[in-house]
Amino acid sequence: MAAERQLELVTIGRSCIDLYGEQIGGRLEDMASFAKYIGGSPTNTAVGASRLGLRSGLLTRVGADHFGRFIREQLQREGVATRGVIEDPARLTALVFLGIRDPDTFPLIFYRENCADMALDAGDVEEDFIGSAGAVLINGTHLSRDNVFEACIKACTIARANGGKVVFDIDYRPVLWGLAPKDMGENRFVADAGVTARLQQVLPLCDLIVGTEEEVHILGGSTDTVAALRAIRAHSDALLVCKRGPLGCVAFPGEVPDRLDQGVVGQGFSVEVFNVLGAGDAFMAGFLRGWLRGEPLERACSYANACGAIVVSRHGCSPAMPTWEELQQFLASDHPHRLRDDAALEQTHWATNRTGQWPHLTVLAMDHRSQFEALCEQTGADPARIPQFKALALRAVDRLAAGDAGFGVLLDGRFGMRGLEAAADYPYWIGRPIELPGSCPLEFESSADVATELATWPANHVVKCLVFYHPDDPVELRERQERQLLRLHDAARKTGHELMLEIIASRNGAVDDLTIARAMQRMYDLGMRPDWWKLEPNDSEAAWRNVEATIAANDPRCRGVVLLGLSAPEDELIASFAAAASVPVVKGFAVGRTIFADAAERWLTGRIGDEAAIEDLARRFAVLVEAWRAAKANQGAKVTA
């Protein structure tokens, strides 16, 4: 592929919201809650391709609505180019409701009446965008109407004129051609000569054609797979790839032989099927990762089958797509038949699909609850004013950060909810505590069922949990707290929230250079992999080196460490920065009382107003930010020297 091409792949067609039933094993009628993902076959393939390292883009229409914005934002998070994602103010974004009843039954309802993506037309196809790609992918569903058919033909013509490849995913859904009842969205095959004739019109333009046996049947006009493939070959010299589910796939670069197994066979992988929806899109992404990069056909088939096997093991379509690191790990290891039990693979999937990067993170922590209540009791201030003061935290952060996503806030849901709500419109990191303040053994605030509580939190809220934990605690106390932490870790993963684990050991015993590293190692030994650590300040470089080594040995993809303040005076806290800044894994700090204590007392007692409080918070926060940056810069200068 030409090195100057901006994109390696542009997919064209369906883009919708998948609403996946969260209850497994029942009728769609009995599912009570739904997870929201981006969906639509070409959209899923674009995401899958991007996760595998291909530079991908999407051409589609979405509604000028909340779901259309979600699709665009999620594509951007996935690294998919959105120049071709066109906003249609006259139509809504399409919806699909999906369920998982059993390994063979996956009910689907398409809400696609006059939807945005089916309004795509030839005028939406920009020559420079399509011409910038090494390949374009079209889907059979988008050939069902004249306007989208014409758009696809135009894109294919432009691609070929610019030396690009044309990929055809047969993608046959009879219901979307009006050939099946609306409640039979899962139906994969209804013979129809008109559909066959329409699909065959694109065959002379194609370089690669991919489909299941049923899809080959509709494209070839025969329910005999070999005969159908030969009929396709009569119209096209393209590489033909027939997907065969657990049997893998078979490819035909030339003439179609008498038996399928006489083609280039890609062996399948033996895994338990949890959800077949999206497996074909993952297959396509995997195959294109090999084929577009010029790898041997057998390897492209292996990538494709492996991606399909991974996705059939998970909930959802686009979120289940593997990353390149994950694919390599799968291919190199012996995996269980029930792939969801492969903890190492699931960890790689989680860690390599997190969005956002934080080379540095400085956080104003105002998630304190008992401390604010105590302050009100001491000063006679009205506790009802606490939420108003906490809402000022975000304004103070924004005044200093000015849109820099390396800043953040820690706010609680009890007193800080107004700030949390407002933070949704800002680019800053958001953390939120789950622990009952001061509890040891650890207890959780709000619901006794921590997973139920987290299910009510926005997905971008990082769960922060403070635990007073020392590796030499009495066995009964240690094990009780560990059980709580394991529950929390499991809940955070299942609800899709990142976890920041804050360990304070000094309250429970003496701390030396190994104490915190030992506590962290115990968490890793239990199977926990917090995304973030929040740790006590320490002026010992040896202690921080031990922390760094522990993370490197157990979870090198960890987001990193931030320092907590423990109400330390400003000068003492700044002095502790030097040792922490010596290790790259420490990204910054999350400090509260050192910054807000004075302003909170004066504001709550009416001695200063909002503006003065915001200015004081921003000023004190800025002092620590500059001190941290100076400490990091000094360490960098030492390394350079």
SELO-975275 format. One record per residue (C-alpha): x, y, z. Coordinates in steps of 0.5 Angstrom, whole numbers, padded with zeros to 4 digits, always signed. Example, Ala and Ser with C-alpha at 12.3 -4.5 7.8 and 13.67 -1.06 7.14 Angstrom:
SELO-975275
+0025-0009+0016/+0027-0002+0014/
//
This chain:
SELO-975275
+0000+0000+0000/+0003+0007-0002/+0006+0010+0004/+0003+0017+0003/-0004+0015+0004/-0008+0018+0010/-0012+0012+0011/-0011+0004+0010/-0019+0003+0010/-0025+0007+0010/-0032+0003+0011/-0038+0005+0008/-0045+0004+0011/-0049+0003+0017/-0048+0006+0024/-0053+0006+0029/-0054+0005+0037/-0054-0002+0039/-0058-0003+0045/-0056-0010+0048/-0060-0014+0053/-0056-0015+0060/-0060-0021+0062/-0058-0027+0059/-0062-0033+0057/-0069-0030+0057/-0074-0027+0051/-0072-0020+0049/-0079-0019+0052/-0076-0021+0059/-0070-0016+0059/-0070-0010+0063/-0064-0006+0062/-0059-0005+0056/-0052-0003+0055/-0051+0002+0050/-0045+0001+0044/-0044+0004+0037/-0046-0001+0032/-0047-0003+0025/-0043-0008+0021/-0038-0003+0017/-0038+0001+0024/-0036-0005+0028/-0031-0007+0023/-0028+0000+0023/-0027+0000+0030/-0024-0007+0030/-0019-0005+0024/-0017+0001+0028/-0016-0003+0035/-0011-0008+0030/-0007-0002+0028/-0010+0000+0021/-0011+0007+0020/-0019+0007+0019/-0025+0012+0017/-0032+0011+0016/-0037+0014+0011/-0044+0015+0014/-0050+0019+0017/-0052+0020+0024/-0057+0024+0027/-0056+0031+0030/-0058+0028+0036/-0055+0025+0043/-0054+0018+0040/-0051+0021+0033/-0046+0025+0038/-0044+0019+0042/-0042+0015+0035/-0038+0021+0033/-0035+0021+0040/-0034+0014+0041/-0031+0013+0034/-0026+0019+0036/-0024+0015+0042/-0023+0009+0038/-0018+0012+0033/-0023+0012+0027/-0023+0018+0023/-0029+0022+0023/-0029+0026+0017/-0034+0022+0013/-0039+0022+0019/-0044+0027+0017/-0050+0030+0021/-0057+0029+0018/-0061+0034+0022/-0067+0031+0019/-0067+0024+0021/-0065+0020+0027/-0059+0015+0029/-0062+0008+0028/-0063+0004+0034/-0062-0004+0034/-0064-0008+0040/-0061-0014+0041/-0061-0020+0046/-0057-0027+0048/-0062-0032+0049/-0058-0038+0048/-0052-0040+0044/-0057-0041+0038/-0062-0035+0039/-0060-0028+0038/-0066-0024+0038/-0066-0017+0034/-0070-0011+0033/-0068-0006+0028/-0071+0001+0029/-0069+0004+0022/-0075+0007+0019/-0072+0013+0015/-0066+0013+0019/-0060+0017+0018/-0055+0012+0015/-0060+0010+0010/-0060+0017+0007/-0053+0017+0005/-0052+0019-0002/-0047+0020-0008/-0047+0027-0006/-0044+0025+0001/-0038+0021-0002/-0032+0026-0003/-0027+0024-0008/-0021+0026-0004/-0023+0023+0002/-0024+0016-0001/-0018+0017-0005/-0014+0018+0001/-0015+0011+0003/-0012+0004+0001/-0019+0001+0001/-0026+0002+0002/-0031-0003+0004/-0038-0003+0002/-0044-0008+0005/-0050-0011+0002/-0055-0008+0007/-0053-0001+0004/-0055-0004-0003/-0062-0004-0002/-0064+0003-0003/-0062+0007-0010/-0059+0013-0006/-0054+0008-0002/-0053+0004-0008/-0051+0010-0012/-0046+0012-0006/-0043+0006-0006/-0042+0005-0013/-0039+0012-0013/-0034+0010-0007/-0032+0004-0011/-0031+0007-0017/-0026+0013-0014/-0022+0008-0010/-0021+0004-0016/-0019+0010-0020/-0014+0012-0015/-0011+0005-0014/-0015+0003-0008/-0018-0004-0007/-0025-0005-0006/-0028-0010-0001/-0035-0013-0001/-0038-0015+0006/-0044-0019+0003/-0048-0018+0010/-0055-0020+0008/-0060-0019+0013/-0067-0021+0010/-0071-0016+0014/-0067-0010+0012/-0069-0012+0005/-0077-0013+0007/-0076-0020+0006/-0078-0022+0013/-0082-0020+0019/-0080-0014+0023/-0079-0019+0029/-0075-0024+0025/-0068-0019+0025/-0064-0025+0027/-0066-0029+0020/-0060-0030+0016/-0063-0032+0009/-0069-0032+0005/-0068-0033-0002/-0069-0028-0007/-0067-0027-0014/-0068-0019-0014/-0063-0019-0008/-0058-0023-0012/-0059-0019-0018/-0058-0013-0014/-0052-0015-0010/-0048-0018-0017/-0048-0011-0020/-0042-0009-0015/-0038-0016-0017/-0034-0013-0022/-0031-0007-0018/-0029-0012-0012/-0022-0014-0010/-0024-0018-0004/-0031-0021-0003/-0033-0024+0004/-0039-0028+0007/-0042-0034+0011/-0044-0040+0007/-0052-0037+0007/-0049-0030+0005/-0045-0034-0001/-0052-0037-0003/-0056-0030-0004/-0050-0027-0008/-0049-0033-0012/-0056-0035-0013/-0056-0042-0011/-0056-0046-0004/-0051-0050-0006/-0044-0047-0004/-0040-0049-0009/-0044-0047-0014/-0046-0041-0011/-0038-0039-0011/-0037-0041-0018/-0043-0036-0020/-0040-0031-0016/-0033-0032-0020/-0036-0032-0026/-0037-0024-0025/-0031-0023-0021/-0024-0024-0020/-0024-0022-0013/-0021-0026-0007/-0027-0030-0005/-0027-0032+0003/-0033-0036+0006/-0034-0036+0013/-0036-0043+0016/-0037-0041+0024/-0033-0046+0028/-0030-0049+0022/-0026-0043+0021/-0026-0040+0014/-0024-0042+0007/-0021-0037+0001/-0021-0038-0006/-0016-0034-0010/-0017-0037-0016/-0022-0042-0019/-0027-0045-0015/-0025-0053-0014/-0030-0058-0013/-0030-0058-0005/-0029-0053+0000/-0023-0056+0003/-0019-0056-0003/-0019-0048-0002/-0014-0045+0003/-0017-0047+0009/-0016-0043+0015/-0017-0047+0022/-0022-0045+0027/-0021-0044+0034/-0025-0048+0039/-0029-0044+0044/-0035-0043+0047/-0040-0039+0044/-0043-0034+0048/-0046-0029+0043/-0045-0029+0035/-0047-0022+0034/-0041-0018+0031/-0037-0024+0030/-0037-0023+0022/-0035-0016+0023/-0029-0018+0028/-0027-0023+0022/-0027-0018+0017/-0023-0013+0021/-0018-0019+0023/-0017-0021+0015/-0016-0014+0013/-0011-0013+0018/-0007-0019+0015/-0009-0018+0007/-0008-0010+0007/-0001-0011+0010/+0001-0016+0005/+0001-0022+0010/+0001-0029+0007/-0007-0031+0006/-0006-0037+0011/-0004-0031+0016/-0010-0027+0015/-0015-0032+0015/-0012-0034+0022/-0012-0027+0024/-0020-0027+0022/-0022-0033+0025/-0018-0031+0032/-0022-0025+0032/-0028-0028+0031/-0027-0033+0036/-0025-0028+0041/-0032-0024+0040/-0036-0030+0040/-0034-0030+0047/-0036-0023+0050/-0042-0019+0050/-0043-0014+0045/-0040-0013+0038/-0036-0006+0038/-0033-0007+0045/-0031-0014+0044/-0027-0013+0039/-0019-0015+0040/-0013-0010+0040/-0007-0012+0036/-0003-0014+0043/-0009-0018+0045/-0010-0022+0038/-0002-0024+0039/-0003-0026+0046/-0009-0030+0044/-0005-0034+0038/+0001-0035+0042/-0002-0038+0048/-0007-0044+0050/-0013-0041+0052/-0019-0045+0055/-0025-0047+0051/-0029-0042+0056/-0025-0036+0053/-0029-0031+0058/-0025-0035+0064/-0018-0033+0061/-0016-0028+0066/-0010-0026+0063/-0013-0024+0056/-0019-0021+0059/-0014-0016+0063/-0010-0015+0056/-0017-0013+0053/-0019-0008+0059/-0012-0005+0059/-0011-0004+0052/-0018-0001+0050/-0018+0004+0056/-0019+0011+0052/-0015+0017+0054/-0007+0018+0056/-0005+0022+0062/+0003+0023+0062/+0001+0027+0068/-0005+0028+0072/-0006+0033+0078/-0012+0033+0081/-0016+0038+0086/-0019+0032+0091/-0025+0035+0095/-0029+0028+0096/-0028+0029+0103/-0035+0028+0107/-0033+0027+0115/-0028+0033+0115/-0033+0038+0112/-0038+0036+0117/-0033+0036+0122/-0031+0043+0120/-0039+0045+0120/-0040+0043+0127/-0033+0047+0129/-0035+0053+0126/-0043+0053+0127/-0043+0053+0119/-0050+0050+0116/-0048+0043+0113/-0053+0045+0107/-0048+0050+0104/-0043+0044+0103/-0045+0042+0096/-0045+0050+0094/-0037+0050+0096/-0036+0044+0093/-0039+0046+0086/-0033+0051+0086/-0028+0046+0086/-0029+0045+0078/-0029+0052+0077/-0022+0053+0080/-0019+0047+0076/-0022+0050+0070/-0019+0057+0072/-0012+0054+0072/-0013+0048+0067/-0016+0052+0062/-0018+0046+0058/-0012+0042+0059/-0014+0034+0060/-0008+0033+0065/-0012+0036+0071/-0018+0033+0074/-0023+0033+0080/-0025+0028+0086/-0032+0030+0088/-0037+0025+0092/-0044+0024+0090/-0046+0026+0097/-0044+0033+0097/-0041+0034+0091/-0046+0032+0086/-0047+0039+0083/-0040+0039+0081/-0040+0032+0078/-0046+0034+0074/-0042+0040+0071/-0036+0036+0070/-0039+0032+0065/-0038+0038+0060/-0031+0039+0061/-0025+0035+0059/-0022+0034+0066/-0021+0027+0069/-0026+0025+0074/-0026+0021+0080/-0031+0019+0085/-0030+0016+0092/-0034+0009+0094/-0032+0008+0101/-0035+0010+0107/-0031+0015+0110/-0026+0013+0116/-0029+0006+0115/-0024+0000+0117/-0026-0005+0116/-0027-0002+0109/-0035-0001+0108/-0038+0002+0102/-0042+0008+0102/-0049+0008+0099/-0052+0001+0097/-0049-0005+0100/-0049-0008+0093/-0043-0004+0090/-0044-0007+0083/-0051-0004+0084/-0049+0003+0086/-0043+0003+0080/-0049+0002+0075/-0052+0009+0077/-0045+0012+0075/-0043+0015+0069/-0038+0011+0065/-0033+0016+0065/-0033+0017+0073/-0026+0013+0076/-0028+0009+0082/-0024+0012+0088/-0023+0007+0094/-0019+0009+0100/-0017+0003+0105/-0013+0003+0111/-0009-0003+0110/-0002-0005+0112/+0001-0012+0110/+0002-0014+0117/-0005-0012+0119/-0009-0018+0123/-0011-0024+0119/-0018-0023+0120/-0018-0015+0119/-0014-0016+0112/-0018-0022+0109/-0024-0018+0111/-0022-0012+0107/-0019-0016+0102/-0026-0019+0100/-0029-0012+0100/-0024-0010+0095/-0024-0016+0091/-0032-0015+0090/-0031-0008+0088/-0025-0010+0083/-0030-0015+0080/-0036-0009+0080/-0032-0004+0077/-0030-0009+0071/-0037-0011+0070/-0040-0004+0070/-0034-0001+0066/-0031+0004+0071/-0024+0005+0072/-0021+0004+0079/-0016+0008+0083/-0014+0004+0089/-0012+0009+0095/-0008+0005+0100/-0006+0009+0107/-0002+0004+0111/+0001+0009+0116/-0005+0009+0120/-0005+0002+0122/+0003+0001+0123/+0010+0003+0122/+0012+0004+0114/+0019+0003+0111/+0021+0002+0104/+0018-0004+0103/+0011-0003+0106/+0007+0000+0101/+0010-0005+0095/+0008-0011+0100/+0001-0008+0100/+0001-0007+0093/+0004-0014+0091/-0002-0017+0096/-0007-0014+0091/-0004-0016+0085/-0003-0023+0088/-0011-0023+0089/-0012-0022+0082/-0013-0014+0083/-0011-0010+0077/-0013-0003+0079/-0012+0002+0074/-0009+0008+0078/-0006+0008+0085/-0006+0013+0090/-0001+0013+0095/+0002+0017+0101/+0007+0022+0100/+0014+0019+0102/+0021+0022+0102/+0025+0016+0100/+0027+0014+0093/+0028+0007+0095/+0021+0006+0097/+0018+0009+0090/+0023+0005+0087/+0020-0001+0090/+0013+0001+0088/+0015+0002+0081/+0018-0005+0081/+0012-0008+0083/+0008-0005+0078/+0013-0006+0073/+0013-0014+0075/+0005-0015+0075/+0002-0009+0071/+0006-0005+0066/+0000-0003+0063/-0002+0001+0070/-0004+0008+0069/+0000+0010+0074/+0001+0013+0081/-0002+0020+0084/+0000+0022+0091/-0005+0024+0096/-0004+0030+0101/-0006+0027+0108/-0007+0034+0110/+0001+0036+0110/+0003+0043+0110/+0005+0046+0103/+0012+0046+0104/+0012+0039+0107/+0008+0036+0101/+0013+0040+0096/+0019+0037+0099/+0016+0030+0098/+0015+0031+0091/+0023+0030+0089/+0023+0023+0091/+0016+0021+0088/+0018+0025+0082/+0024+0020+0081/+0020+0015+0078/+0016+0015+0072/+0010+0011+0074/+0008+0017+0079/+0004+0022+0074/+0002+0027+0079/-0002+0028+0085/-0009+0028+0088/-0009+0033+0094/-0015+0036+0098/-0014+0039+0105/-0007+0042+0103/-0011+0046+0098/-0018+0048+0100/-0018+0048+0108/-0017+0055+0109/-0022+0057+0103/-0027+0052+0106/-0027+0055+0113/-0027+0062+0111/-0033+0061+0105/-0037+0057+0110/-0037+0062+0115/-0039+0068+0110/-0032+0071+0111/-0031+0071+0103/-0035+0070+0097/-0035+0065+0091/-0030+0069+0087/-0025+0070+0093/-0026+0062+0094/-0025+0060+0087/-0019+0065+0086/-0016+0062+0093/-0017+0055+0091/-0014+0056+0084/-0008+0060+0087/-0006+0054+0092/-0007+0049+0087/-0003+0052+0082/+0003+0053+0087/+0003+0045+0088/+0002+0044+0080/+0008+0048+0079/+0012+0045+0084/+0011+0038+0082/+0013+0040+0074/+0019+0043+0077/+0021+0037+0081/+0019+0033+0074/+0024+0037+0070/+0029+0037+0075/+0029+0029+0075/+0029+0030+0067/+0035+0034+0068/+0039+0029+0072/+0037+0024+0067/+0040+0028+0061/+0046+0030+0065/
//
